[in-house]
């Protein structure tokens, strides 16, 4: 029994995705199938220079994409992007649903890039790149941090 048949929501419009308004919202639609979120996934993948295959669920998507990245530090960076994407989409969805705040996909991508920069630089002190560098080439930033880590101390 869904929320509509239980009388918790008034009509089917209350069940529609807050971003696209096309489909009933569930976790799979919100994070993988929504046209706005699919655009964000593709934009993040392009930003990283990788292919992202959206799987049957978020966890599957996370695992499949992570396997493509061989370098541990780069994988950690993608993990940060993945978490930032899911968290940003969730917060934007809640702000739209409960506060009526509108977002466009470019703004959400920018928030993901900013949040991931903040998270990765807070997590790893060896990363000393700028926000501009991160926006332009995150993989190069991570690879540079990995090279610096491997330099032996004298």
C-alpha positions as CSV (number, residue, x, y, z in Angstrom):
1,X,0.0,0.0,0.0
2,X,1.5,3.3,-1.0
3,X,1.1,6.8,0.6
4,X,-1.7,7.8,-1.8
5,X,-3.9,4.8,-1.0
6,X,-3.2,5.2,2.7
7,X,-4.4,8.8,2.5
8,X,-1.1,10.4,3.6
9,X,-0.8,12.4,0.4
10,X,-3.6,14.0,-1.5
11,X,-2.9,13.1,-5.2
12,X,-0.3,11.6,-7.5
13,X,1.4,15.0,-8.0
14,X,2.7,14.7,-4.4
15,X,4.6,11.6,-5.5
16,X,6.2,13.0,-8.5
17,X,9.9,13.8,-8.7
18,X,10.6,17.3,-7.4
19,X,13.2,17.9,-10.1
20,X,11.7,16.6,-13.3
21,X,8.0,16.1,-12.3
22,X,7.9,13.2,-14.8
23,X,8.0,10.0,-12.7
24,X,7.0,8.9,-9.2
25,X,9.9,9.6,-6.9
26,X,11.8,6.8,-5.3
27,X,15.5,6.4,-4.6
28,X,16.3,4.8,-7.9
29,X,14.5,7.5,-9.8
30,X,15.9,10.4,-7.7
31,X,19.6,9.3,-7.9
32,X,19.8,7.5,-11.2
33,X,16.8,7.9,-13.5
34,X,15.7,11.6,-13.2
35,X,16.7,13.5,-16.4
36,X,18.2,16.3,-14.3
37,X,20.3,13.9,-12.2
38,X,21.4,11.9,-15.2
39,X,22.7,15.1,-16.7
40,X,24.7,15.7,-13.5
41,X,26.1,12.2,-13.6
42,X,27.3,12.7,-17.2
43,X,28.7,16.1,-16.4
44,X,30.7,14.7,-13.4
45,X,32.0,11.8,-15.5
46,X,33.0,14.2,-18.3
47,X,34.7,16.5,-15.7
48,X,36.7,13.4,-14.5
49,X,37.3,12.0,-18.0
50,X,35.7,8.7,-17.2
51,X,32.6,6.7,-18.2
52,X,29.9,6.2,-15.7
53,X,27.4,3.4,-16.2
54,X,24.3,4.0,-14.1
55,X,23.5,0.6,-12.6
56,X,20.4,-0.9,-11.1
57,X,20.9,1.1,-7.9
58,X,23.3,3.6,-6.4
59,X,25.5,1.0,-4.7
60,X,26.0,-0.9,-8.0
61,X,26.8,2.4,-9.8
62,X,29.4,3.2,-7.1
63,X,31.1,-0.2,-7.3
64,X,31.2,-0.4,-11.1
65,X,32.6,3.1,-11.5
66,X,35.2,2.6,-8.7
67,X,36.5,-0.6,-10.5
68,X,37.5,1.5,-13.5
69,X,39.8,3.7,-11.5
70,X,43.1,1.9,-10.8
71,X,45.0,4.5,-8.7
72,X,43.8,4.4,-5.0
73,X,44.1,8.2,-4.5
74,X,42.1,8.8,-7.7
75,X,39.5,6.3,-6.5
76,X,39.2,8.1,-3.2
77,X,38.6,11.3,-5.1
78,X,35.9,9.7,-7.1
79,X,34.4,8.3,-4.0
80,X,34.3,11.8,-2.6
81,X,32.6,13.1,-5.9
82,X,30.1,10.2,-5.7
83,X,29.2,11.0,-2.1
84,X,29.1,14.7,-2.8
85,X,26.7,14.1,-5.8
86,X,24.3,12.0,-3.8
87,X,24.4,14.3,-0.8
88,X,23.9,17.5,-2.9
89,X,21.0,15.9,-4.8
90,X,19.4,14.8,-1.6
91,X,19.7,18.3,0.0
92,X,18.5,20.0,-3.1
93,X,15.5,17.7,-3.3
94,X,14.6,18.5,0.3
95,X,15.0,22.2,-0.2
96,X,12.7,22.1,-3.2
97,X,10.2,19.9,-1.5
98,X,10.0,21.7,1.9
99,X,11.1,25.2,1.0
100,X,10.2,25.6,-2.6
101,X,13.8,26.4,-3.6
102,X,14.6,25.9,-7.2
103,X,17.9,24.6,-8.6
104,X,19.2,24.2,-12.1
105,X,21.5,21.4,-13.0
106,X,24.5,23.7,-13.6
107,X,24.2,25.1,-10.1
108,X,24.0,21.6,-8.6
109,X,27.1,20.6,-10.6
110,X,28.9,23.6,-9.2
111,X,27.8,22.7,-5.6
112,X,29.1,19.1,-6.1
113,X,32.5,20.4,-7.3
114,X,32.8,22.9,-4.4
115,X,31.7,20.4,-1.8
116,X,34.0,17.7,-3.1
117,X,36.9,20.1,-3.1
118,X,36.2,21.0,0.5
119,X,35.8,17.4,1.5
120,X,38.9,16.1,-0.3
121,X,41.2,18.9,0.9
122,X,40.0,18.5,4.5
123,X,40.5,14.8,4.4
124,X,44.0,14.7,2.9
125,X,46.5,17.3,4.0
126,X,48.9,16.4,1.2
127,X,46.6,18.0,-1.3
128,X,47.6,21.6,-1.8
129,X,45.7,22.6,-5.0
130,X,43.4,25.5,-5.5
131,X,39.7,25.5,-6.1
132,X,40.4,26.7,-9.7
133,X,42.7,23.8,-10.3
134,X,40.1,21.4,-8.9
135,X,37.4,22.8,-11.2
136,X,39.7,22.5,-14.2
137,X,41.2,19.1,-13.6
138,X,40.5,17.1,-10.4
139,X,42.3,14.0,-11.6
140,X,45.5,15.9,-12.1
141,X,45.2,17.5,-8.7
142,X,44.8,14.0,-7.1
143,X,47.7,12.5,-9.1
144,X,49.9,15.4,-8.1
145,X,49.1,14.8,-4.4
146,X,49.9,11.1,-4.9
147,X,53.3,11.9,-6.4
148,X,54.1,14.3,-3.6
149,X,53.2,11.5,-1.1
150,X,55.6,9.1,-2.7
151,X,58.7,11.3,-2.5
152,X,60.9,9.9,0.2
153,X,61.9,12.1,3.1
154,X,65.5,13.1,3.4
